Amino acid sequence: MPYPSDLTDEQWDLLEPVFNAPGKRGRRHGDDLRSVVDAMLYIAQTGCQWRYLPESFGPWTRVWSQFRRWSRNGTWAQALTVLHAAARQHAGRAEQTPSMVVIDTHLARGASIGGFTFHDRGGPYGRTKGAKRVVAVDVTGLPVAALVVPASTHENRASDLMLQHLTQQGVAGRLELVLVDRGVTAAAARDLSREHDLEVRRVGWDDKQPVFRPIRHAWRVEVAHGRLGRSRRLAKSFENTTTSATGWLQVACIATTLRHLARERARRVPGDLAA
């Protein structure tokens, strides 16, 4: 039986060119490539450990080695870029890349299995030992890009790394406005604006109150972090390297975007039939 996290034929047609890009030596992957991707989506959603992966996905070592390879060469980031462009098209946006993004971070406690790890102390008063997840969303509320850095990384540096990543992914060409919270200093916002040739705007309330008050557009990134938290692989930061942790965060972003596209398609089908 297929799992709810498995790719549909339409989704696989969209993603296969990314995962199965031709190489100089011809075909690089076996016939099980789709099941390998399904296995990674299954792990991201359920939090399953590698050795507990159901046999229907094939040997766990095959899935593990491919995950490491795609995390290192940026395949997950590329897949997220392709899916986000498709989501914008489905939403009726005129362009595939955004002109505005919101960047925010979320602290995750570390729970590595031992050995050297990138986890360190950060957050308020350095109380949290773990990782800092950096996510950028556009007006659709869907992740454009995602990174993981040590918890001690300052918001200034995290925002700079995200802007560099957006440029590398080719989605910063139309970017004009970036919203960040007030963890980014005013001086750093000015420096980032000059360096990346766009406006970095700090947003937040001047008066603190014990209730949540949404800020226009900025609230979307908070919702995105909440949705990503439903992926049980992200319950804590279980990885020992930022490369692996970033890979799982990007897989969770991909799964979130896939669910959004599936819901949008389900809404449109009844309307198409009625027409």
N, C-alpha and C positions, 0 to 999 in steps of 0.2 A: 504494500500500500504506500502511496506517496505521502510525504509529510507536508503539513501546511506551509513549511518554509521553502519547499521545492520550487524551482523556477518553472514557469509556464513556457510553452513553446514560443509565444510571442516575446516574452522576456529574454529567453535564451537567444533568439534571433537578434535581439538588440545588443546583447553582451558578448556573444561569441566572437565577433571581430576583435574585441579587446583582449579576451583571454587566449584566443587562438590565432594571434597575429602571425603571419608567415615570417619565417626567419631565412637567413642566407642559405641554410642547409636544408630548406624544405620544411616539411611537417615536423613539429616538435612535440606534440602531445598525442596520447592514445585515445581510443574511443570512449574512455571513461571520464573525459574532461568535464562533462556536464554534471556527472554524479559527484565529482570532486568539489565543484562549486556548491552544489546542493549540500554537501557534507559541512562545508564551512559556514553556510547560512544556518544549518541545523545547530552547530556548536555555538554560534553567536547567540541564537535565540534561547537555547536550553541550558547553556553553561556546561554542557557535557565535557568530561575530560577526554583527552585524546584516546586513551586505551579503552574507554567505554563507548566509543563510537560504534553504532550498529553495523553489523557485517554487511548490510545491504549497500553501504557506501564503498565497500572495498577495504583494502588494508589501510589502517590508520596512518601508517608510516608514509604511504603515498600521498595522503591528504596533507599531512604535516609538512613534508618536504616541499610540496607545491605552495602551501601557505607562506612558508619562509621565503621562497623565491619571489612570489608576487609582492610580498611586503617590502622586500629589499629593492626591487626594480621599479616600484611605483605603479604597478598594474592596478592595485586597488584604488588609488587616487584617480587614475585614468578612467576606470569603470564608473566611479562616482560622478566624474565630470560628464560622461556620456549620459548617464541616467538623469542628472540634473537638467541637462539641456532638453531631454525628452519630456521631463516634467513641466518645464517652462512652456514648451510647445503645446502640451495638453491643456495648460492653464490659459492659453490664448495670449501669451506674452509675445511681443513683436520680435524680440531678440532672444537668442539662446543664452547669452551671458548677461549678468545683472549689471546695473549701474549703481546699485547701492547694496551693501552687505552690513550685517551686524556681527560683531566679534565678541565672544564672551568665553570665559573659562569656568571649569567645574573641577573641584578637588575630589579625588578618589583615593580611598585608603589603600595602601599596598598590602598584598598578601602573597608575596613570592614564595617559591618552594625551597628557598635556600640559595646560597652562593652569592656572587656579586649581583647587585641590582641597581638600577638607576633611581630607585625611590629615595627621597630625602624629605626633610621636614619643611613644611610651608604652610600657607594660609595664615589666619589671624593668630599672632603670637607663636607661630611655628608649631602649632599643636598637631597638625595632620602630617603623618609620614606616608607618603605615597606619590601620586602622579597628578599632574594638572592637564585636563583635557581641554583643548582649544577648538572651538567650532565656529564656523562662519555660515550664516544663513542669509537668504535674500528675502524679498517681500512675500514669496510663497511660503516661507517658514521652513523650507526644506534645506538640508545641509548642502553647502557648496563645496566645502573642504573641511578637513579635520586633521588635527595633529595632537600628539601627546608629548609633554615635556616634564622634567622633574618638578615636584611640587614647589620647590624654592624659586622657580623661575618667576621673575617679576612680570607684571602685566605689560609693562612697556616692551620687554623683550618678546613675550609671547605674541603680542599684536604684530610686532615687526616680523617674526618668523612666519606668521600666518599670511601677511601681505606678500612676503617673498614666495611662499608656497602658491598662493593664488596666481602670481605672475608666472611661475614655472608651469602651472597647469593650463595656462593660456586663457584664463577666465577674467583677467584684470584689464583687458583692453578697453572696455566701456566703463570701467569703474570710476565713479566720480565722488561718491560719499561713503565713508566708513563710520559706523556708529560704534563707540566703545563705552564701557562704564568708567566711573571715576577712579577706578584702580589705576588707570593710565594717567600719568601726570600731565598737566597742561603743557609743560615744556616738551615732553615726549610726543604729545599729539602734534605740536607744531613741527617738530623735527621729522616725524613720520610723514606729515603732509608734504613737506618740501622734498623729502627723499623719494617718495613714491608718486609725486605729482597728482595728488588728490586731496580731498578734505577729510581729515580725521576729526570727528566731532565727539566730544565727551558729553554723555547724557546722564541724568540722574536727578533726584529730588534734593533740594537744599535742606529741607527739614525731614528728620527721621521720624517715622511713625511705625507702630507695631503691626501694620496691615500692608498687604501687597497692593501697590498701586501701579498699574501697567503704564509704561511709557510708549508712545506711538512708535510702532515698528520694532523697538528694542525688545518688547515682550516676546517676540517670536523666537528669539534664541533661547529664552528660558523654557518655552514649550518644547523646543527641539531637544534640549538637554533632558527634559523629563521623559520624552519618548525614547531617547537612546537608553535611558536607565532601565527600560523594560527588557532590554537584552541582558540575559542573566550572565553572560560572559563578562559583562561590564559591572557586575555587582561590586567587585573590587578590582584593583589593578593586579592581576595575577602574573603579569609578564615581568621578565627581568631586564628587558631592553626596550628602549623607546621605539625601535623599529617594529617589534612585534606588537607592542601596545597600540601604536598608531594603526597597524594593520587591522587589529580587531575593532578599533573605533571606526575605521572606514568601512569595514564589513557591516557593522551595525547601522551606519549611515546609509549604506546601499540597501539593506533590508528595509529600513524605514521608507526610503524612496520607492522601493518596489511595492510595498503595501499601499502607499499613496496612489501609485499608478493603477494598481488593481482596483482600488475603490473607485477611482475616477472612471475607469472603463466600465465597471459594474453599474454606475449611475447613468452612463450614456447609452448603454445597450437598450434599456426599456424605452428611452426616448427615440432611439433609432428605429426600433421595431414599430413604435406608434406612428412615426412618420411614413 
